[in-house]
Amino acid sequence: MENKDLYSSLFHLTSLLTDLFPRRGARALDASLTSTLGSDLIVRKKFEKALKRIGTGNGIHRILVFSDLNIGDALFSQASVTALRDFFPSAEIDLVISAAARSLIEGNPEVSRLMPDFHGAPFPDQGDFDSVRRISASRRYDVIFTFSPFFQLRKHFSKHSRVIDYTTLASMLVQGERLKTVKNHVVHQTHRFVHGIFSRFLEPVRNVPFNGVSVTLSDEAIGLAVQFLRKNEILDEGPMVFLNPDASTRFTGIPTAVQVDLLKKLTRSTSRVLLGGGHSNPGIENHLLTSLSHFERSRITVVPPSLPIDAYAALIDFTQVYISGDAGPLHIAAARKRSRSGNYEFRNRTSVFSIFGATPARIYGYDSRYSNSFAANQDSPSHTYVSQSPCRNITCINKMAKTCKTLRCFEFVDVDRIAGDVDVVLRSVESERMEPVFIRNRVSLQTR
C-alpha cells in the first residue's frame, strides 16, 4: 500500500539487528541515526528547505494541517495549530485527523475547520490517501503541513503546493535524543518546529507560554462520566486511581505480572481503583482480576470499553492519579480538559504516571521533575518510569512497525517506587471529596 512496504521493511531490519545483538545493535542504531538524521547539519538543511518552500511568509491566509493517523497523533497535531495561531491569528487553519479522535478535538477554537477524514490505523488505507489528495486540492491553501510519514510530496500533493513534510520534525526528535538537555517531547517539538520556521521572518502576534495540548469535551460526555460514577456509587468515595492496562502493541504493554503487583499495592493505598477495559487487548481487565483476592477485587471498578472515548476523558478528571503505558489514553490523560459549551469547570489536577518499555520516554512520556522532560498539562505532578531494556533504541519510536521476536522491553519495572509515588499524591489530596455542583446552569467540580 503505497510506501508502507518499504517503511515496514526498514523497521523489520532494525528489529532483526537487535534480536541478534540486543545491546550492540541498539548502540549501533542510536549512534548511526543520531549522527546522521539527527545531526545539526541535517536539521539545519531541512529547516532551510522548509523555509525555501514557504518563501517570505507574505500572503498566508489559508493553512492545512494533516495529522498522522492515531488518536495520540491527532492530539499532538494541535500543538502545530497553536503555534500557527501565534503568527496568524486571523488565518483559516484546517486540521485533518483520525475519525476516532473527533469527539476529543471538535470545538477547539483554534481550528477553523476540523476534518475527521482518516479511518485507517496504524497505516493509512486507500481512502486516507484519496482524502489527502482531495482535501489538499479542494481549496487554494497557502501552506500545508503533514505530520505523517506516509503522505509523500510527489505522490499526494500538487507540485504547486507549498508542503512542509514530517521529516524536519523527525530529524529534530532524533537530534533531541542526542542532545540530552533539551525537552524532546513530540508535543513540545511540534510547537517548536512551527515556531522555528515562521520566527525566521515574522514576529509572533501572540506570545504566551505553551504548556501542552487539550481535549475539548461535550456536556454529554461529562454527563456520561458522572452517570458512570453515580451508577457505581463512587462519585464521592474519596481519592481514586485509574489504571489503563491496555496497549496497542506488545512492546508498550505493561506486563501482566507488573500490573497485578501494582493493583495489589494500589488497593491497599486507596478506597477505589478504576481499571480500564481492553480495546486492543480485549478482556485484559478480567484476566487481571482473576489474579487478585476477593478483597482486592472489591476495591476495583472496571471502566467498560463501551464507554465513549470523550466520556473516558472526562472520567479521568475525577481521578487523582492516572497510570498507563505508552498508549493513546496516556495522552488523553495528560491533555488539559476543556468544556466545549463553557458550562463546566474541570479540575485538571490529575497526576499522570507513565510506564515505558520500548518507546523513548522523553518523546512520549510526561515528567514534571526534570528540566529536559515535558510535563503533563495538568496542575499536578507527572512522573515517567522507564523499565530496564537492553535493546531500546531510537527506532523504537515507531512501536507499530517493530517486529522483534524476543520481548525485552520490560525486563524490570520498579513497582514499589511507582506505588510509593502514588501514595505521596494520595496523601496530599486525602481530604478531597468530589461532587457535581450546579450554579446558574454551569456545572463545576468543587471540593468540600
MARGU-836822 format. One record per residue (C-alpha): x, z negated, y; residue in three letters. Coordinates in pm, whole numbers, plus 32768, in hexadecimal, padded with zeros to 4 digits. Each point is the difference from the previous one (the first is absolute). Layout:
// MARGU-836822
XZYALA ...
END
This chain:
// MARGU-836822
800080008000MET 80C0808C812BGLU 81467F318021ASN 7F8C7EE07F24LYS 80CA80737ED1ASP 814E800A80B8LEU 7FB57EB580A9TYR 7FAC7F5A7EB3SER 813080947F53SER 80EF7F718104LEU 7F797EA17FD9PHE 7FFD80257E86HIS 8176804A800BLEU 80437EC880CETHR 7F387F377F02SER 80D0808B7EE1LEU 813F7F9D80B4LEU 7F9B7E93802ATHR 7F727FF17EA0ASP 815A805A7F7ALEU 80D17F468103PHE 7F267EF780AEPRO 80FA7F6480F0ARG 80F7811B8029ARG 7EEB8101801CGLY 7F4D7F35810CALA 81407FD280C6ARG 804D81747FE7ALA 7EA780668079LEU 80087F0B8123ASP 815D80668069ALA 7FC181767FEASER 7EAA800680A8LEU 80467F098118THR 814280B48058SER 7F5881568005THR 7E887FF78046LEU 80277EB880B9GLY 813B805280C1SER 7FFE7FDF8179ASP 80568171801DLEU 7ED780727F2EILE 7F0B7F1D80B7VAL 8080807F8150ARG 7FE1816C7F95LYS 7E9E7FCB7F83LYS 7F9F7F628149PHE 8099812680B9GLU 7F3B80F27F27LYS 7EBB7F448044ALA 804880008175LEU 804381757FF9LYS 7EAC803C7F5FARG 7F4B7F308105ILE 80B78090812AGLY 7FD47F4E814BTHR 7EC87F437F9BGLY 7F3880A28118ASN 7E9C80687FBCGLY 7FC57F1C7ED4ILE 7E8C7FBD7FF2HIS 7FA580257E91ARG 80C47F577EE9ILE 7FBE80047E8BLEU 808B7F007F09VAL 7FFB802C7E86PHE 802B7EC17F37SER 80897FFC7EA0ASP 7EFA7FD47EF2LEU 7FE87E907FA0ASN 7F3D7EEB80ACILE 813D7F518073GLY 807E81488091ASP 7EBD802680C5ALA 80337EA78096LEU 816C804A8051PHE 7FA8814580B3SER 7F457F3A810AGLN 81547F8F8082ALA 80468167806ASER 7EB3801580B5VAL 804B7EBD80BDTHR 815480898067ALA 7F6281498070LEU 7F007F4480D2ARG 811E7F5580B8ASP 80638155808APHE 7EB780BF7FF7PHE 7EE27F10804DPRO 7F0A81198047SER 806680F57EF1ALA 7F2780667EDCGLU 80A97F657ECEILE 7F69805A7EAFASP 80617F517EBDLEU 7FD880877E9DVAL 80007EFA7EEBILE 7F907FB67E9FSER 7E887FE57FD8ALA 803A7EB27F4FALA 807F7F658145ALA 7EE7807780DFARG 7F477EB48019SER 81437F4F8066LEU 805F80E58120ILE 7EB98090807EGLU 7FC07F6E8157GLY 816E7FE78067ASN 7FDD80418177PRO 815480AB8012GLU 7F8F81177F14VAL 7F37811880A1SER 7F8580967EBDARG 80327F6E7EA6LEU 7FFE80FC7EE3MET 7FFA7F5A7EA7PRO 803B814D7F53ASP 81067FA97EF8PHE 7F827FB77EA1HIS 813180227F20GLY 80ED7EDD7FBCALA 811B7FC57FCEPRO 80378178800EPHE 7F2C80F380CBPRO 7F0D80E37F4DASP 7FB381648064GLN 7EE67F8A80E0GLY 80F77F2C80C5ASP 80E881278039PHE 7ED680D0806DASP 7F977EEB80F0SER 81587FFD80A3VAL 7FF48175803BARG 7E987FFB8079ARG 801D7ED580EAILE 814D8064809ASER 7F77815C8049ALA 7EA97F8C8079SER 806E7F9A815CARG 8126804F80DEARG 80CA7EC27FCETYR 812A7FD580E3ASP 80BF7F277F06VAL 7FC77FB77E8FILE 809F7EDC7F46PHE 7FFB7FF77E84THR 806B7ECA7F41PHE 7FDC80937EA4SER 8125809F7F46PRO 7F1180F77F5DPHE 7F8E80BD8135PHE 81098102804FGLN 803380B28149LEU 801381617F76ARG 7EED7FDF7EFBLYS 7EF37F3980ADHIS 801F80388176PHE 7FFA812680EBSER 815880708072LYS 7F8E7FC68166HIS 7FA97E927FC3SER 80E47EF3808AARG 801A7F2B7EC6VAL 80D27EC47FDBILE 80247FB97E8EASP 80467EC07F41TYR 817480407FC6THR 80757F5A8142THR 7F467EBF7FADLEU 808080117E99ALA 81678015807ESER 7FC47EDA80EAMET 7F857F2D7EDCLEU 812F805C7F2CVAL 80E27FB88129GLN 7F507EB38030GLY 80537F967E9DGLU 816E80388057ARG 7FE87F4A814DLEU 7F9A7EA97F84LYS 7FC87F688158THR 7EE180E7806CVAL 7E8F7FD77FB6LYS 7FC2810C7EFFASN 7E8F7FD97FB1HIS 7F46814B7FEBVAL 7F017F918106VAL 810E7F9780F6HIS 80CE813A7FC2GLN 7ED380E68020THR 7FB47F708157HIS 8170800B8060ARG 801E81697F85PHE 7EEA808180E2VAL 80777F2F8125HIS 8162807D7FCAGLY 7F918169801EILE 7F2E7FEE813APHE 80D37F0080B9SER 8111810B8018ARG 7F3D80B18112PHE 7ED47F25805BLEU 7FC87E9F807EGLU 7EF37F457F3DPRO 7EC07FC880C4VAL 7FB77ECB7F31ARG 81187F0F7FAEASN 7F857EEA7F1BVAL 80A17F587ED1PRO 7FAD809C7EB0PHE 7FB07EFE7EF3ASN 7F6B80DD7EF2GLY 7EC480B87F9DVAL 7E9B7F8F7FD6SER 7EC9803A7F30VAL 7EB7803180B7THR 7EDC7F707F3DLEU 7E88802B8016SER 7EFF7EE9801AASP 7F8380687EA8GLU 81577FC77F65ALA 801A7EAB80A2ILE 7EA37FAB7F87GLY 8058805F7E9ALEU 81317F1C800BALA 7F307EDA807EVAL 7EF6804C7EFBGLN 81077FF47EEBPHE 80807EAF8078LEU 7EA27F6F801BARG 7F9780837EADLYS 812C7F567F61ASN 7FCE7EC580D5GLU 816180078088ILE 7FC68056816CLEU 805D7EA58079ASP 80C47F797EDAGLU 814E7FE280AFGLY 814580C7800DPRO 800481287F11MET 811080D47F64VAL 7FBF816C7FA2PHE 80D480A37EF0LEU 7FFA81787FCBASN 8075803D7E99PRO 7FDB81798011ASP 810281108042ALA 800381787FEFSER 813D80157F2BTHR 80B67F2E7F00ARG 812D7FF980EBPHE 7F447F328102THR 7F0D7F3D7F25GLY 80597E8E7FF3ILE 803D7FA87E8FPRO 7EE27F4F7F4ETHR 80D27ECF7FA9ALA 80617FD5816DVAL 7E97801C8074GLN 7F867F057EFAVAL 810F7F098065ASP 7FA88031816DLEU 7E8A7FD27FC2LEU 80407EBB7F46LYS 80C37F7A8127LYS 7F07807E8101LEU 7ED77F5B7F57THR 80B47EB48021ARG 8041803C8173SER 7EAA806A807FTHR 7E947FD77FA9SER 7FBD81767FF2ARG 80C481367F9DVAL 7F6D815B802DLEU 807B80F37EF7LEU 7FDA81718048GLY 7F7180ED7F00GLY 80C881237F77GLY 7FD38163807DHIS 813D80A87F85SER 80147EFD7EEAASN 7E947FCB7F97PRO 7FBD7EAC7F66GLY 814C7F618063ILE 7F467EDB809CGLU 7F577FAF7EB4ASN 8148801E7F46HIS 809D7F0080E9LEU 7EDB7F0F7FDELEU 80207FF47E85THR 815A7F658029SER 7F7F7EDF80D5LEU 7F5E7EB57FA7SER 7E917FB5803DHIS 805B7F29812EPHE 80DB81138094GLU 7EF281077FCEARG 7F027F1D80AASER 80C880158143ARG 8010817C7FFEILE 7EFB80F18086THR 8027816E7FA3VAL 7FCD80FE8114VAL 7F6081257F45PRO 8098815A8027PRO 7EA6807A8065SER 801F7F4E8151LEU 803181138106PRO 815E8015808DILE 7F967FA98163ASP 7F467ECA7F85ALA 813A7FA77F3ATYR 80C680198145ALA 7F087F1D80B2ALA 800E7F087EE0LEU 817A7FDF8025ILE 7FCC7F73815DASP 7F517ECE7F6CPHE 81357FA47F37THR 81347F428069GLN 80F880AF7F19VAL 7FF8815E7F6ATYR 80F580587EE9ILE 8042815E7F7BSER 810180EF7F7CGLY 8049814580B6ASP 7EA6809E8004ALA 7EFC807D80F4GLY 7F4D7EAD8017PRO 81457F618079LEU 7FFD80DE8134HIS 7E8E7FBE8038ILE 804C7E8B7FFDALA 811F802980F7ALA 7F3280CF80F3ALA 7F507F65812AARG 7E8B7FE37FBFLYS 7F2280878114ARG 7E8580168021SER 7F7E815F802FARG 7ECC7F8880BDSER 80AA7EE680BBGLY 7EFF7F0C7F71ASN 80FB7F417F32TYR 81407F42803EGLU 80F67FF87EE1PHE 80EF7EE07FC1ARG 813080DC7FB7ASN 80B77ECF7F7DARG 804780667E98THR 81627FCC7F81SER 806681397F42VAL 80ED7FCB7ED9PHE 808781367F50SER 80BF80117EB5ILE 80DF81307FD9PHE 808480AA7ECBGLY 807B81678022ALA 7FAC80638162THR 80DA7F9C812APRO 7F737EBE8093ALA 807580448163ARG 7F48814E8001ILE 7EB37F877F73TYR 80047E838011GLY 7FAD7F0A8116TYR 80D57ED68060ASP 7FF57F34813FSER 813A7F387FB1ARG 810E8105803BTYR 805880D4812DSER 803881377F29ASN 7EA87FE77F5DSER 7EA8805F8080PHE 7EF67EF2800EALA 7E97802A7F96ALA 7F1680378126ASN 7F6A7EA47FD0GLN 80227EBD80C1ASP 809B7F587ED2SER 814D80117F45PRO 8044811E7F0FSER 80FE7FF17EE5HIS 809C81027F1BTHR 808A7FA47EA8TYR 80ED80F87F5EVAL 802B7FF37E88SER 814E80317F58GLN 802E81697F95SER 814B809D7F9APRO 7F9181668040CYS 7F377FEB8144ARG 806C811480EFASN 7F8580CF8123ILE 7F5080FF7F21THR 7F137EEB7F8FCYS 7F5B80308152ILE 7F1D80F77F4DASN 7F727F2B7EE9LYS 7F02810B7FA1MET 810A81017FA6ALA 80ED7F207F39LYS 800580277E85THR 80F47EF37F87CYS 7FD07FB17E8FLYS 808E7EA28012THR 7F537F1180EFLEU 81027F2880B1ARG 7F4A7FCC8149CYS 7F9B7E947FCDPHE 81177F637F38GLU 7FD27EB680BBPHE 7EFA7F8580F8VAL 80227EA28095ASP 7E9A7F897FCAVAL 80537E998060ASP 807B80728154ARG 7EC680D0803DILE 7F1A7EE37F98ALA 80C57F1080DCGLY 7FDA80E2812FASP 7E8A801F7FBBVAL 7FEB7E847FFFASP 80A77FF28156VAL 7EFB80ED8093VAL 7EDC7F4C7F5BLEU 80727EAC807CARG 801280878161SER 7E93806F7FF4VAL 7F6D7F027F0CGLU 7F037F8080FESER 7F7F815C804FGLU 7E9E80537F8FARG 7F5E814C8043MET 7E968051804EGLU 7F55812680ABPRO 7F767FAE8157VAL 7F0E80E080BCPHE 80217FEE817BILE 7F3680F180D9ARG 7FFB81077EECASN 81767FE07FCFARG 80837F887EB1VAL 81437F3C7FFESER 80C27F277F12LEU 803F7EA88089GLN 80AD7ED17F72THR 7F647EAB8007ARG 
END
